[in-house]
Amino acid sequence: MLLGTSLFTATAASAEDDPRVDLPPGYLDAPTAASNIKLLDSLPRVAPFDAAPGNFGFVNSDLAFSGDHAIVGNFNGFQVYDIADAAAPTLRSSFVCPGGQGDVSVYGDLLFMSVEETRGRIDCGTQGAPGPVNTDRFRGVRIFDISDIDNPVQLPGVQTCRGSHTHTLVTDPDDPDNIYIYNSGTSGVRPALELEGCENAALTTQPVTTGNPTQWRIDVIKVPLAAPQTAAIVSQPRIFTDPATGAFNGLQNTPPLVQGQPPTPEQTHPSGVGYSPLPNTNTCHDVTAFPEIGLLAGACQGNGLLVDISDPVNPVRIDAVSDPNFSYWHSATFNNDGTKVIFTDEWGGGTQPRCRETDQPQWGADALFDIVDGKLEFASYYKLPVVQTSQENCVAHNGSIVPVPGRDIMVQAWYQGGLSVIDFTDTANPVEIAFLDRGPINTPNPSGLNLGGYWSTYWYNGNVLGSEIARGFESLAFTPSEHLSANEIAAAGEIQLAEFNAQLQSELVHDPSFAVVRSYVDQAERDGSLTGNALKQVRKSIDQAEKLAGGSASGAAVTKHLDNAARTSGAAADSNLVLALQALAGTLG
């Protein structure tokens, strides 16, 4: 499916009174503008992970969470922060292990880290691995035993032919003894002399059907939980193959090119720059798994994919979309019940200013899709609704779901565009409900672009935690507003996870509670379906039920007030509000 500008419905912004406009520059002291979210604490990078902005050897990258710990990936290794008190996090430990880009995931006592640069070494040494072939080189997925999180122990890990730019954990509901890693390598192919089986192929528009080229596939790594040191690649599915011709290079991300000829205007991004990659999609940048529903959403260079992972060793592509407005499909996020997907476009690679006044809102944006009968149906675009300067690298990047009952909400990083929180319950009309932004970084180049901003902003156990490329690690909290009530914030916070990896999603289910019930009341008030005296009576009945539940009253007395709230609301029997009241009554009656 090819999308066009006629389907553009991105949120338009009026910048006249937006406090993000014309923020003065700075570094650790840069002025901040925020709405409906507040910065709790900001911990600057410290040695051995500190460096001037723009030094790619020490860039903070992705986040993973385990218990009271946030693990921040970095091109130089990883750092562990204690977030037991999210308002006052502390740096607990760090582990130097260079190799970029350092994206991390956790599963139990295991930590996984992506390594793609040629300087990565098996021994985590800092001296690099020079030469075109080096037997000390490591490019792939590192595995650490973090049962003692202060003293991680590196296990053998898995070497791959294109290294690991990102990876995704995939669980199998029918296989509790193993987990799987879907590896996405985006860099050059290693010589076979360094890693047996690697085969570099020319990128071509002609059908590729022979050999075993490293391109046009992903790696599936099996990790036996009882023996993670034996992890190994068990399949390399070619999910880009054209089913009609059998061509490995069967997914076209732009109007077809003619071999040996330069792109025509129709084969060039509307901004005038080239698409990435050319001439067709040859790997994924990032994929997100939702094993409960057997689906994976793949952001794969020139295409967005929907993949059946009911057999995790043998994933099968079931749909693919492309879009001439998208330069590089970067990441994917399902909504909480797996019926929608947000794909991001990392136009400019994350190092360029792509939120300027001259940049159209459908470029470097989110594309929102509904999943209907196993197919991706485009609904709209969303882009940060305020322009940024040419000194700020800005484009859509990593985010996660905020589990507010009955709503689809995502908090998302935009590099130096800050973070934006969107409600995409109506995929055709996404709306920004909160934001935080800073002025441009002005060091070491006072007037140029200095790389920085949020790489990832994720919700975890009631707070938003952010990995800031140059500034460090940050914690934030939502504040009540007309867009997000105190009850909704409290209900989201009742979801407490033992660990979290943004690219391994599962449905977050709320236990019955008064906060959940009141969230639905607030939503009914917001949409106008519950007003006036009925609204007052519903809230009064819920308050009385909670008061009685905290004392010695019988369950029947509590249930009476909850039933009365349901009747007074006038809501349908299958509405979220009535179902939540009934569920709560069932736990108290």
C-alpha angles and dihedrals in degrees: 000000000000117000127206142197091262087076094056113131102151118154110272117220133215103211096183095100101019109125091213091072116101096357108178116250127254142132121233087352097047113142114257132214120196140172125194093344130073134205109241100183141346121204113195119221114266133196131324087028100040124103139139115289110274097035101125092196090074106032117142110234135172132353137227130179134218121176108305092348135095114200113206117200119217136179085248098049130284141302130212120216126192107228099173084122103036091191090062111026120178134205105248103178145333135211123207113218112142124206110104152256093045101193108172139207132179134210118174107304093347128097122192125198132187118232123184109149122099090234091068112114132199090234095048089243121164097221094086129227108265127196134048090275122034124163091203092061123112122198116161137049118337118208124206132187104225098176082123097040092192091056110036116190118213116228122201096275125192125285117213134192097243098027119237121291092169136349136197129209114228123191127199115218088209096048114055093165097067141038126200133221121209104206124203116196117187105169133082123308116259119237115260088237088067099039120015116235098028111134122183117209132189114256104241145161090226114097113269110207106146138068124020105277117186091226124081096040144076129224123245112202121194116212115193104211092213091053110020090165087073095058112142144164109273101175141005105205119201098220093167096062120129103238092209099051103020090232111157089212092055103133116086116201097187137023103300117279125221112239112254095009128102119250117275119228089265089055094053128085111264089248089063097251124111126266119251121259114020138232097006143336112290105168143000124262096201136348131195122209129208102183095178089069095030095241138123128192113212125201097200115176100264100014145047112225137197111205134189108229098172083120100040094194091056110036116186126207111232101173141009132190135187134192129199089216092059117084100182124004102223116170143353137216127188121211117246097275096038097246097115137040132202114204122192130215115217094198107179094022095265093288099085135074104255102157098070125130089258093055113092115235092240091059119085088004142122120273114208121210136182117217107228121175091338094310133109112240115192115232110168150315127256126196133172099280099223129064122248129204131260087254092066126078101219135168138123112295144157126338144143144217121278105214101228109158114258096001138091107226129165132189111209139186120230100181106235088359085076120219130319127195116208135189107216098170084124100046091197091058114035113183130200111233102171141009146175126198141166135205119266119288107253102189137124089000108041095198104025137071113286113190115248146104135106115329092181136004114187135174114234128171097333102324141075114240122194137199107211112200096219106008101053134233124345140186125205139179133206119245122210116263142153086277099049123023129213088248092054091049090049093048092051089050091056088072103090119183130198090213139352136205113177093215093054106066132186131172111274106218122196120223112227110277143150089251090057092048092048090048090061090047090053090049091050089052091048094052093043098243092117119042146141122008093351090059091050092049093049092052091045092053092049091049091051091048092052092048092051092044089058093054138046098287119130122259089246091060091052093046091051091063093045091050089050090052090053093050094044093050091065088214121148118268091247096046121121091245097053093042091050092050091050092048091051091047089052091059094047103036 
